[in-house]
Amino acid sequence: MSEKVSYASSGVDINRQDEALKRIKPLVKATKTPGVRSDIGLFGGLFDARFPEAKPILVSSMDGVGTKMKVARRAGIWDTVGQDLVNHCINDILVQGARPLFFLDYIAAQQLEPEVIEQIVKGMATACKAAGAALIGGELAEMPGVYAEGEVDVAGTIVGVVDEANLLPRLEAMAPGDVLIGLPSSGLHTNGYSLARKVCFELEKLDVGDRVPGSDPEKGQTVAEALLAIHRSYLAQVMPLVKAGKLVAMAHITGGGLTDNIPRVLPSTLNAEIDTASWEIPVLFRFLMEKGGLGLDDARQALNLGVGMVLVAKADRVEEILTELHKAEEPAWVMGRLVAGTGVVTYR
C-alpha cells in the first residue's frame, strides 16, 4: 500500500501562510491611500489611474536586498530589510523624477515563519507610509527544496508617476560645467553584503554585537547596526527639486557603485569628473577595503563608499540647491562636475 502524501507532509503548511496573512493584513491596510480600490485577498490590486499630472508617465522598478537577508537572520532583526526594499525601489524611480504610487512584495522561504514575515512587512509598511505609497499586494511562497533551511528572500516592485515635463535625465540639457552634488548614504544600503559578510564573519570572526573595528570603542556602531542600517530614501529631500525643475539628472548609487551608476544617466559625450577629496570614506567602508584587500578601483565599483545619491545640476543653480537641502538637514556637498568625454566616470 502506497504512503499517503499531504501538502503539509511534503513541506508546505497552508496554516503558516494563513497565520502570516492574518498578521500582516492590518499592516497593509494602514498604507492605504486614496488611489487604492481593493483590499488584501483579491487576485490583483486595484489603483485609480486618474493622476493630477498634466502628462503622466508611469515609472516602474523591481529589486531585492540580496544577502543582507542573511545578516538579518544572524542578528534576528527583520523589520529593517522591509524598509530597505521599499526605499531602494523608491530611489530607483525617483532618479527619473517619479513619485511612488504603490508597491508589491514577494517573500519566499524554505518555511514561512509568521512572526518573521510580520516584521518584514511591518518594515515595508513603515517605508510605504513615509513615502505616501500603498502596499497594494504581494505573494508569500513556501518552497522547500528551492530554499535552504532558514533562508528567506524578498523582492519588490514599485510603480510611480512623473509628469513628462519633469522626466529625468535631461540628456539634451547636460553640458560641460554642470555640477555633481553628493548626498550621503546611511551605510552599505543593499549592496556589497557578500563581501561584508565574508570580511566580518569569516575573515575577522566578528559577532553581530561587536563594534566595527576602527570606530569609537564605546560609541561606534555594532556590526549589526552598521550592516543593517536602513537603506535611506531621498524622496522628501529631492522631490521638491525635481518639481521645481532644478535638476538635469540623478543617479542612485547601488550595485556598481559610482563607477557604473553615474554613466547610466550621462550622454555619451560627457564624463563625470569626481573630486575624491570632497568627502571622507566612512569607517565601515575603510574597514571592509582594508580587511578584504579591496583596491580603490574595485571598491568604487562594488560599494557606494558613503555616497547614496548623486544629483546633476547647472552651475548657476547649485547654491540655491545646497541651501534648500541644508534647510532640510541634508548634508549635501559638491563632489565634481561634468567635462567633455565618452560617458564614463573619472577620479581626481
Secondary structure, 3 states (H helix, E strand, C coil): CCCCCCCCCCCCCHHHHHHHHHHHHHHHHCCCCCCECCCCCCCCCCECCCCCCCCEEEEEEEEECCCHHHHHHHHCCCHHHHHHHHHHHHHHHHCCCCEEEEEEEEEEECCCCHHHHHHHHHHHHHHHHHHCCEEEEEEEEECECCECCCCEEEEEEEEEEEEHHHCCCCHHHCCCCCEEEEEECCCCCCCCHHHHHHHHHHHCCCCCCCECCCCCCCCCCEHHHHHCCCCCCCHHHHHHHHHCCCCCEEEECCCCHHHHHHHHHCCCCEEEEECHHHCCCCHHHHHHHHHHCCCHHHHHHHCCCCEEEEEEECHHHHHHHHHHHHHCCCCCEEEEEEEECCCCEEEC
